[in-house]
Amino acid sequence: MQEQHDAMHRQMILVLGMHRSGTSAVTGVFAHLGAALGGHLIPAADDNPKGFFEHADIVAMHQNLLQGLGSDWDDTAPLPDDWLTSQAARTAAAKICEILRRDFAEANPAFIKDPRICRLVPLWREVLQDEGFRLKVVLVVRDGFEVAASLVERDGLRPTEAACLWLRHELEAEAATRGDPRVVVSYTAILHDWRSEVERIAVALNLKWPRSLSDAGSEIDEFLDSGLRHHRQDAESESGEQIVQPIAGWLNVVHAALTNPAGIETKQLDEITRALSRMDRNSDFYLPSLQRLRKEVQHWRPEAEKVWKNHEWLRARVEELEAAAAGQKGNERLYARVEEIYTAITDQHATMNAVQDGIALELRQQQTAVSGQLATELEALRGEIEGSLRQVRDAVIIQQETACRLSQQL
């Protein structure tokens, strides 16, 4: 039956789950398996370095819708009873149609993930039906205490406020998707054995992944490293102790009901939902004040963002000036060092000149001494030669005289 129904409609898989619940990790696995996310994805950030895998235009549309209803992503109050027929919802519906026709026309199955959808499923169901999509759901569940701790650190929320947000998102998403083809995925399970989980998801939702697990396996193993998991918490942790009762107890009940191996325990979830509704009614006397405060915050948010951007610009300018000053000091130190080296070179040059002068003087002195010694030796040799020449000359004269006398006698 499901196969026949799927053949008649394009499939749209909504990945639902509270912020910080692991929806990015799960959708990232789907992306590595070839899931069509429509492009225009929000870039990764410091608080989600692996990526959000959220369509930027869809997130912006959701945020505009919530603010148009006097709410926001971190509002623990229920949405107005008539929100689905409001002008804000009609505007959002038109935007969803535009995005589906532009970015998901050829996608089958298509995947969309944004935690805000947990509270907006009725609107999506209406538009998807009109556009010929078959709605299917992957409900990602993570321990509520871990989620609360992560929200406390990232967004500065109070622990009980963060816990209420988790309850609101999980309960509304579960209640709104009863009767739809859906599968619950534990964040812990996807980190522990993603292969078994994606095979289970494919069977439950009648999906065929564009890429095989063997082809994408090494990429997904690298993607799902231990760095994805932060804030392992439990009811006895520091954050758990700060969550008031009965909220803390409800976290455990809801998590157990959603992850029950035998299937979601809807009866227990309905009991918690009724208790949460009673708490909402008891809060009616202060909710209008909170809503006025939220609207005031929304009114001043653009101005605050301008101030913040100006602050960031000024801080960057100060850093530039400090760097320039440090560079100037560095130049001064460099100049001093160059001067020091130049002085040392000058001193060495003077020393070398002195050494050279000393060597030249010594050479001249040695040359003078050698020259004097040679002159003396030459003078003595000249005397000896002259004496020898005189002796030879005298001997020749004597021989000549003797020869002359002998000639006369003959």
C-alpha positions in Angstrom: 0.0 0.0 0.0 2.8 2.5 1.0 4.7 1.6 -2.3 1.6 2.4 -4.4 0.9 5.6 -2.5 4.6 6.7 -2.9 4.5 6.0 -6.6 1.7 8.5 -7.0 3.3 11.3 -5.0 6.7 12.9 -4.6 8.1 12.2 -1.1 9.1 14.9 1.3 10.9 13.8 4.4 10.9 16.4 7.3 13.7 15.9 9.8 12.2 17.0 13.1 13.8 17.6 16.5 14.6 20.2 19.0 17.7 22.5 18.5 20.9 20.8 19.6 19.2 17.4 19.4 21.4 15.9 16.6 19.2 16.9 13.6 22.3 18.3 11.9 24.2 15.0 12.4 21.3 12.9 11.1 20.6 15.2 8.1 24.4 15.3 7.4 24.4 11.5 7.1 21.4 11.8 4.7 23.3 14.4 2.6 26.3 12.1 2.3 23.9 9.4 1.1 22.7 11.8 -1.7 19.7 13.3 -0.1 18.3 16.4 -1.9 18.3 19.4 0.4 17.4 22.0 -2.1 20.7 24.0 -2.0 21.0 27.4 -0.4 22.2 25.9 2.8 23.2 27.9 5.9 27.0 27.8 6.2 28.7 26.0 9.1 29.5 28.0 12.2 31.6 27.7 15.4 28.7 26.1 17.3 28.0 23.7 14.4 31.3 23.2 12.5 30.1 20.2 10.5 27.2 22.2 9.0 23.5 22.8 9.8 22.1 21.3 6.5 19.3 23.8 6.7 17.8 25.7 3.7 18.6 29.4 4.4 15.4 30.7 2.8 13.2 28.2 4.8 14.9 29.1 8.1 14.3 32.8 7.4 10.7 32.2 6.5 10.1 30.2 9.7 11.7 33.0 11.8 9.6 35.7 10.1 6.5 33.6 10.7 7.2 33.0 14.4 8.0 36.7 14.9 4.8 37.6 13.0 2.9 35.5 15.6 4.6 37.3 18.5 6.8 34.3 19.2 10.4 33.2 18.4 12.5 30.0 18.2 13.2 30.1 22.0 9.7 31.0 23.1 8.3 28.4 25.6 4.7 29.6 25.3 2.2 27.9 23.0 1.4 29.5 19.6 -1.9 31.3 19.3 -4.9 29.0 18.8 -5.7 30.6 15.4 -2.1 30.9 14.2 -2.7 28.6 11.1 -5.3 31.0 9.7 -3.3 34.2 10.5 -1.9 36.5 7.8 1.6 35.5 8.9 0.9 31.9 8.2 -0.7 32.6 4.8 2.4 34.6 3.8 4.6 31.8 5.0 2.6 29.3 3.0 3.1 31.3 -0.2 6.8 31.4 0.5 6.9 27.6 1.0 5.2 27.0 -2.3 7.7 29.3 -4.0 10.7 27.5 -2.5 9.3 24.0 -3.3 8.7 24.9 -6.9 12.0 26.6 -7.3 14.4 24.3 -5.4 12.6 20.9 -5.0 10.9 20.5 -8.4 13.0 17.5 -9.4 13.7 16.2 -5.9 12.2 12.8 -5.0 12.6 12.2 -2.2 13.3 15.7 -0.9 14.6 16.4 2.6 14.0 19.5 4.7 15.4 20.1 8.2 14.8 23.0 10.6 14.0 22.5 14.3 11.3 25.3 14.0 9.2 22.9 11.9 8.4 20.9 15.0 5.9 23.6 15.9 4.8 24.3 12.3 3.9 20.9 11.0 0.2 21.7 10.3 1.3 24.5 7.9 3.8 22.2 6.1 1.2 19.4 5.8 -1.3 21.7 4.2 1.2 23.1 1.6 2.8 19.7 0.8 -0.6 18.2 0.1 -1.4 21.1 -2.3 1.9 20.6 -4.0 1.5 16.9 -4.5 4.1 15.7 -1.9 3.7 12.7 0.5 4.8 13.8 4.0 7.1 11.5 5.9 8.9 12.2 9.1 12.2 11.4 10.8 11.9 12.4 14.4 15.3 12.8 16.0 15.5 12.4 19.8 18.3 13.2 22.2 18.3 13.2 26.0 16.5 16.3 27.2 19.2 17.0 29.9 21.9 17.0 27.3 20.0 19.3 25.0 19.2 21.7 27.9 22.9 21.8 28.9 23.9 22.6 25.3 21.3 25.4 25.1 22.4 26.9 28.4 26.0 27.1 27.2 25.3 28.2 23.6 22.4 30.6 24.1 22.6 31.5 27.8 19.1 30.1 28.5 18.1 29.1 32.0 18.1 25.3 32.5 14.3 25.0 33.2 13.6 27.3 30.2 15.7 25.1 27.9 14.0 22.0 29.2 10.6 23.4 28.5 11.7 24.2 25.0 12.7 20.6 24.5 9.4 19.4 25.8 7.4 21.8 23.6 9.2 20.9 20.4 9.2 17.1 20.9 5.6 16.9 22.1 4.2 19.1 19.3 6.2 17.3 16.6 5.1 13.9 17.8 1.5 14.8 18.2 1.3 16.6 14.8 2.8 13.6 12.9 0.6 10.7 14.2 -0.7 8.8 11.3 2.2 9.9 9.0 4.9 7.4 7.9 7.6 8.2 10.5 10.5 6.8 12.3 12.2 7.8 15.5 16.0 8.1 15.5 18.1 8.3 18.6 21.1 10.7 18.3 23.0 8.2 20.5 22.2 5.4 18.1 23.2 7.3 15.0 26.6 8.0 16.5 27.0 4.4 17.7 25.9 2.5 14.5 24.8 4.8 11.7 24.7 2.0 9.2 22.0 0.0 11.0 20.1 3.2 11.6 20.0 4.4 8.0 19.0 0.9 6.9 16.2 0.9 9.4 15.1 4.4 8.3 15.0 3.3 4.6 12.8 0.3 5.4 10.4 2.3 7.7 9.9 5.1 5.1 10.3 3.0 1.9 13.4 5.0 0.8 16.2 4.1 -1.5 19.3 6.1 -0.9 20.9 7.6 -4.0 24.4 6.5 -2.8 25.1 3.1 -1.3 26.3 2.8 2.2 29.6 1.3 1.0 30.3 4.2 -1.3 29.5 6.9 1.3 30.8 4.9 4.3 34.2 6.4 4.8 32.9 9.9 4.4 30.2 9.4 7.0 32.6 7.8 9.4 34.7 10.9 9.2 31.7 13.1 9.5 30.4 11.4 12.6 33.5 11.7 14.7 33.3 12.0 18.5 33.7 15.7 18.3 30.0 16.0 17.3 28.8 14.9 20.8 29.0 17.4 23.6 27.3 17.8 27.0 26.7 14.2 28.1 24.3 14.9 30.9 21.8 13.0 33.1 19.3 13.9 35.7 21.9 13.9 38.4 24.3 16.3 36.6 24.7 19.9 37.6 22.4 21.2 34.9 19.9 18.5 35.8 19.8 19.6 39.4 18.9 23.2 38.2 15.8 22.1 36.3 12.8 22.4 38.5 10.2 19.7 39.1 8.0 18.5 37.6 9.9 19.6 34.4 12.9 17.4 35.2 10.8 14.4 35.7 8.9 15.0 32.4 12.2 15.0 30.5 12.8 11.4 31.5 9.2 10.3 30.8 9.1 11.9 27.4 12.5 10.6 26.3 11.6 7.1 27.4 8.2 7.3 25.7 9.7 8.4 22.4 12.5 5.9 22.3 10.5 2.9 23.5 11.6 -0.1 21.3 8.0 -1.3 21.1 6.8 2.0 19.7 6.0 5.5 20.9 4.0 5.5 24.1 1.5 8.2 23.0 -0.7 7.8 26.1 2.2 9.0 28.4 3.0 11.8 26.0 -0.6 13.0 26.0 -0.6 13.0 29.8 2.5 15.2 29.8 1.0 17.5 27.1 -2.1 18.0 29.2 0.0 18.8 32.3 2.0 21.3 30.2 -1.2 22.9 29.0 -2.4 23.3 32.6 0.8 25.0 33.4 0.3 27.3 30.4 -3.2 28.2 31.6 -1.9 28.9 35.1 0.7 31.2 33.4 -1.9 33.3 31.6 -1.7 36.2 34.0 2.0 36.9 33.1 2.1 35.7 29.5 0.7 39.0 28.1 3.5 40.9 29.8 6.1 38.4 28.4 4.7 38.8 24.9 4.8 42.6 25.2 8.4 42.3 26.3 9.2 39.9 23.4 7.7 42.3 20.9 9.7 45.2 22.4 12.9 43.0 22.1 12.0 42.3 18.5 11.4 46.0 17.9 14.9 46.9 19.2 16.7 44.0 17.8 17.6 45.6 14.4 19.0 48.7 16.3 20.9 46.4 18.7 22.4 44.6 15.7 23.5 47.9 14.2 25.1 48.8 17.5 26.7 45.4 17.7 28.1 45.7 14.1 29.4 49.2 14.9 31.0 47.8 18.1 32.6 45.0 16.1 33.9 47.5 13.5 35.3 49.7 16.3 36.9 46.7 18.0 38.4 45.7 14.7 39.7 49.2 14.2 41.2 49.2 17.7 42.9 45.9 16.9 44.3 47.4 13.7 45.6 50.5 15.6 47.1 48.3 18.3 48.7 46.1 15.7 50.1 49.3 14.0 51.4 50.5 17.3 52.9 47.2 18.0 54.4 47.3 14.5 55.8 50.8 15.2 57.3 49.6 18.4 58.7 46.6 16.5 60.2 49.0 13.9 61.8 51.0 16.7 63.3 47.9 18.2 64.4 46.9 14.7 66.0 50.3 14.1 67.8 50.1 17.5 69.0 46.6 16.6 70.2 47.7 13.2 72.1 50.6 14.8 73.6 48.2 17.3 74.7 45.9 14.5 76.0 48.9 12.5 78.1 50.0 15.5 79.4 46.6 16.0 80.4 46.4 12.3 82.0 49.8 12.5 84.0 48.7 15.5 85.0 45.5 13.8 86.1 47.5 10.7 88.2 49.7 12.9 89.8 46.7 14.5 90.5 45.2 11.2 92.1 48.4 10.0 94.3 48.5 13.1 95.3 44.9 12.5 96.0 45.6 8.9 98.1 48.7 9.8 100.0 46.6 12.3 100.7 43.9 9.8 101.8 46.5 7.2 104.1 48.1 9.7 105.6 44.8 10.7 106.0 43.9 7.0 107.7 47.3 6.4 110.0 46.7 9.4 110.8 43.2 8.3 111.4 44.5 4.8 113.7 47.2 6.1 115.6 44.7 8.2 115.9 42.3 5.3 116.9 45.1 2.9 119.6 46.2 5.3 120.9 42.7 5.8 120.9 42.2 2.0 122.7 45.5 1.4 125.4 44.5 3.9 125.8 41.1 2.3 125.8 42.6 -1.1 128.5 45.2 -0.1 130.6 42.4 1.4 130.2 40.3 -1.7 131.0 43.3 -3.9 134.2 43.8 -1.9 135.1 40.2 -2.3 134.5 40.3 -6.0 136.5 43.5 -6.4 139.3 42.0 -4.5 139.3 38.9 -6.6 139.2 41.0 -9.8 142.2 43.0 -8.6 144.1 39.8 -7.9 143.2 38.5 -11.4 144.1 41.8 -12.9 147.5 41.8 -11.1 148.2 38.2 -12.1 147.5 39.1 -15.8 149.8 42.1 -15.6 152.5 39.9 -14.1 152.0 37.3 -16.8 152.1 39.9 -19.5 155.4 41.4 -18.1 157.0 37.9 -17.9 156.0 37.1 -21.5 157.5 40.4 -22.6 160.8 39.7 -21.0 161.0 36.3 -22.4 160.3 37.6 -25.8 163.2 40.2 -25.5 165.6 37.5 -24.4 164.8 35.4 -27.5 
